[in-house]
Every structure is written in structure tokens, then in C-alpha cells.
């Protein structure tokens, strides 16, 4: 089974007369990470399948993918197709599985796909449960964070021979995005009936982010960056956080930090006074 790219304008031509269902996804709001695809039958009689089963994709059905989306087809719980390229596609179960991906780490996608490569066979027929899911691949912004308790920060200045540990409080926002929909489906959302919203995972991500700040700040201090200068080096902090969180976020859930903003970072009055005295 696989997807065949439909030609521009084909929906109004010969192919349009043959399509069974039209599977699509409305524009995804910023609070929705994954949604199950909707089926629409033709109001002009073009669709020859007016009594289709909800979780079966008919031969010749069409699937539309918009900007900022990635689509996967799941059969019996296994990911069998993935596509992130904008356009319209025709579902053809006689072709090989398709992987159309843009803007992703293709090697990571392929590795995740291979892990699910054992496919169910039903005498040449499709499985008894097929679902189409659309993933929001846009940057998910506006995630606030704040350290409830001070976080250790090492102050290093080789010119002054300064090397001491202080504590700081840090507040700001960060953004992230889904970079491997197969991992996110397999390890986070699974076979959802309707949609998967960001509030279901944001608390966990925030807790893990705050836990990762300490080792990330350690990497920043090794670069000789003072805590007061961190707001000017948010790109380095974001990179350090991705390195610390790569196993939990990247390799397990298929997400990564896009940007990390610092609105305020401040040491305790005692630590600031100690630095001034030194």
C-alpha cells in the first residue's frame, strides 16, 4: 500500500470521478498537537463510497496535507505511511509504502519507521482498522517556565581566578516542535479518537525542562558566560538543553526545543554581594 501524488487540478478531472473518500484536516490551532483525519464524501455524486466504515481507507481515496502538517496512516496500531509534503495524494494499496518527508531528520524518521516495519498481512487485503492522523509540525510557542526554587549556577572567570557556585532564579518562555511524528505517535499520543492537545503533556515537559536547567547551565558556564549575560545567549542555552533532553525528548518523544527565552535571571542578594566583594 502507498500514496501516489495527485496532479495539480486532478480533483476536477478523471481522478476526481474515482475517489472514494476525501480525508483532510482543518487548520490546526496552536493548542492541538495531533488530530484524527476527517472523511468527506462528495456532495456532487463523485464519491462511489457513501457507506464507508470509519476506520477503513478505501482504494482510490484522496488525502490532503496542508502546510505545517504531517500525516501518518496507522494500520492495526502500526505506522504504515508517513507524509509531510504539502499536496493531495491518492491511496493505492497495491503500491509500496510511502515516505514523503520534508523538514525532518530523514534518517531518524527512517529508523523509527523500520522499527515498525513488521506489517500485518490479511491475504492481500487491508487491515481491519486503519486510521489517518495529522500532526501539528509548527513551532509550539508560549510555554512559560519559572524556577520555583533556585538553580545552581557555576561562575567561572579564568582571568580573575574566579570559580564558585551560586544559585539563580530564572523565568521566561520556550518553544518546541514535533520533529519525529512516528515516535510521538508510538510513545505519547497513540490511537486517539479525536485530538491530542498540548495541555496533556505541557506539565511533564515543563518539569523535565526545569530539571535540565542545572546541567544546561553547567555547559553554559564552561563557555565563560556569566549568569547575568544569559539573556544574550539564549541560543546557546537552547542548544545545551536539547543536548541534555535529547534522550527523553528527541529519542523518546520525537520533539525538540526550538527556542528558549529568558525574561529574568537573578542570583540571591547574598551571592551577588559575595561576587562583588571578590
C-alpha positions in Angstrom: 0.0 0.0 0.0 1.2 3.5 -0.5 0.4 7.1 -1.6 0.6 8.5 -5.1 0.9 12.2 -5.6 -2.1 13.6 -7.4 -1.5 16.1 -10.2 -2.4 19.7 -9.8 -6.1 20.2 -10.7 -6.7 16.4 -10.8 -9.5 16.7 -8.3 -11.7 18.3 -11.0 -10.8 15.7 -13.6 -10.7 12.0 -14.2 -9.2 11.1 -10.8 -11.9 13.1 -9.0 -14.5 10.9 -10.6 -12.9 7.8 -9.0 -12.2 8.9 -5.4 -13.9 7.0 -2.6 -13.4 9.4 0.3 -11.6 12.7 0.8 -9.6 12.6 4.1 -8.5 16.0 5.3 -7.6 18.1 8.4 -8.7 21.6 9.1 -6.1 24.2 10.1 -4.7 23.0 13.4 -4.8 25.6 16.3 -1.7 26.0 18.4 -3.2 24.0 21.3 -3.7 20.9 19.2 -0.7 18.6 18.5 -2.4 15.7 16.8 -5.9 15.2 15.3 -7.6 12.2 13.7 -8.4 12.9 10.0 -11.9 13.5 8.8 -13.7 11.8 5.9 -15.7 13.8 3.5 -17.8 12.2 0.7 -18.6 14.0 -2.4 -21.7 16.2 -2.4 -21.8 16.0 -6.2 -22.0 12.2 -6.5 -18.4 11.8 -7.4 -17.7 9.5 -4.4 -18.7 6.0 -5.0 -18.4 5.2 -1.3 -21.3 6.7 0.7 -21.4 4.0 3.4 -17.7 3.6 4.2 -16.5 2.2 7.5 -15.0 4.9 9.7 -11.7 3.1 10.2 -11.1 1.7 6.7 -9.5 3.6 3.9 -10.9 2.6 0.5 -8.8 2.1 -2.6 -8.6 5.4 -4.5 -9.4 7.6 -1.6 -7.7 11.0 -1.6 -5.7 12.6 1.3 -4.9 16.3 1.5 -2.0 17.6 3.5 -1.6 21.3 4.3 1.4 23.4 5.4 2.6 22.8 8.9 1.2 19.3 9.0 2.5 15.7 8.8 0.2 12.8 8.1 0.6 9.2 9.1 -1.6 6.1 8.3 -1.9 3.6 11.1 -3.0 0.1 10.4 -3.7 -2.2 13.3 -1.6 0.1 15.6 1.4 0.1 13.2 2.5 3.2 11.3 2.5 2.2 7.6 2.7 5.5 5.8 4.1 9.0 6.5 4.0 12.2 4.5 4.8 15.8 5.4 4.9 17.2 1.9 2.0 19.6 1.2 -0.4 18.4 -1.5 -3.0 15.8 -2.4 -2.4 12.1 -2.6 -4.3 9.1 -3.8 -4.3 6.0 -1.6 -3.3 2.9 -3.5 -3.0 -0.4 -1.6 -1.2 -2.1 -4.5 1.9 0.1 -4.2 4.8 0.1 -1.8 4.8 2.0 1.5 5.5 5.7 1.0 7.7 8.1 3.0 7.4 11.7 1.8 9.1 13.9 4.4 10.4 17.5 4.2 11.9 19.5 7.1 12.6 16.4 9.2 15.7 14.4 10.0 15.0 11.7 7.4 17.5 9.2 9.0 15.6 9.5 12.3 12.3 9.0 10.5 13.6 6.0 8.6 14.9 4.4 11.8 11.6 4.8 13.6 9.8 3.5 10.5 12.0 0.4 10.3 11.2 -0.4 14.0 7.5 -0.7 13.0 8.3 -2.5 9.7 6.7 -5.8 10.6 3.3 -5.4 8.9 0.1 -7.4 9.3 -1.0 -9.3 6.3 -4.6 -10.2 5.6 -4.5 -12.3 2.5 -3.6 -9.3 0.3 -6.4 -7.2 1.8 -6.1 -4.2 4.1 -6.3 -4.5 7.9 -9.5 -4.2 9.8 -8.5 -0.9 11.5 -6.9 2.0 9.5 -6.7 5.5 10.9 -5.2 8.7 9.5 -3.6 11.2 11.9 -2.4 14.7 11.2 0.4 16.2 13.3 1.0 19.8 14.0 4.6 20.4 12.9 4.6 24.2 13.5 6.5 25.7 16.3 4.5 25.5 19.6 5.2 28.8 21.3 4.3 30.5 24.5 5.3 27.8 27.0 6.1 29.6 30.3 8.6 28.3 32.8 9.9 29.5 36.1 12.2 28.0 38.8 10.2 27.6 42.0 13.4 27.1 43.8 16.9 28.5 43.0 19.0 26.5 40.4 22.8 26.1 40.9 25.0 28.1 38.5 28.8 27.9 38.4 30.5 31.2 37.9 33.9 30.8 36.2 36.3 33.6 35.3 39.8 32.3 34.5 41.2 35.9 34.2 40.3 36.6 37.8 40.8 33.1 39.0 37.1 33.0 40.0 35.4 29.6 40.3 32.4 29.4 42.6 28.8 28.0 42.8 25.8 30.3 43.3 22.1 29.9 42.9 19.8 31.7 40.5 16.1 32.0 39.7 15.1 32.0 36.1 11.9 32.9 34.3 10.8 33.0 30.6 9.2 31.1 27.8 10.3 28.3 25.4 9.0 26.8 22.2 9.2 23.3 20.8 8.1 21.3 17.8 7.4 17.7 16.8 10.3 16.5 14.7 9.5 12.8 14.5 5.8 12.1 14.3 6.3 8.3 14.4 8.0 8.5 17.8 5.4 10.9 19.1 2.6 8.6 18.0 4.3 5.5 19.3 5.3 6.8 22.7 3.0 9.7 23.5 -0.4 10.0 21.9 -1.2 6.6 20.5 -4.6 5.8 18.9 -6.6 8.8 19.9 -10.2 9.1 18.9 -10.4 12.8 18.3 -7.4 15.0 19.2 -4.4 15.3 21.5 -3.9 18.8 23.0 -0.7 20.3 24.4 -2.1 20.7 27.9 -1.9 16.9 28.3 1.9 17.0 28.0 3.0 20.5 28.9 3.2 20.0 32.6 5.6 17.0 32.1 7.7 18.9 29.6 8.0 21.9 32.0 9.1 19.7 34.9 11.7 18.0 32.7 12.9 21.3 31.3 13.4 22.7 34.8 15.3 19.6 35.8 17.6 20.0 32.7 18.4 23.7 33.5 21.1 22.8 36.0 23.3 20.6 33.6 22.5 23.1 30.8 23.7 26.0 32.9 26.9 24.0 33.7 27.6 23.7 29.9 26.9 27.5 29.6 29.3 28.3 32.5 32.0 26.3 30.8 31.8 28.7 27.9 32.7 31.5 30.3 29.2 33.1 30.2 28.2 34.9 33.3 24.7 34.3 34.7 23.8 38.0 34.1 24.7 37.6 30.4 22.5 34.5 29.9 19.6 36.5 28.3 22.0 37.4 25.5 23.0 33.8 24.9 19.6 32.1 24.7 20.7 30.2 21.5 23.5 28.5 23.4 21.1 27.7 26.3 18.6 26.1 23.9 21.3 24.0 22.3 22.6 22.9 25.7 19.0 22.0 26.8 18.5 19.9 23.6 21.7 18.0 24.4 20.5 17.3 28.0 17.0 16.4 26.9 17.9 14.6 23.7 17.1 11.1 25.2 13.8 12.0 26.8 12.5 14.5 24.2 14.3 13.7 20.9 14.8 9.9 21.0 11.7 9.0 23.0 9.0 11.5 22.1 10.3 13.0 18.8 10.2 16.6 19.9 12.9 19.2 20.4 13.3 22.8 21.7 13.2 25.4 19.0 13.9 28.5 21.1 14.5 29.3 24.8 13.8 32.8 26.0 15.0 34.3 29.4 12.9 37.1 30.7 14.7 37.3 34.0 17.6 35.6 35.7 18.8 36.8 39.1 21.1 35.5 41.8 20.3 35.8 45.5 21.3 39.1 47.2 23.9 37.1 49.3 25.5 35.6 46.2 25.6 38.9 44.3 27.2 40.6 47.3 29.8 37.8 47.5 30.7 38.2 43.8 31.0 42.0 44.2 33.4 41.5 47.2 35.5 39.0 45.3 
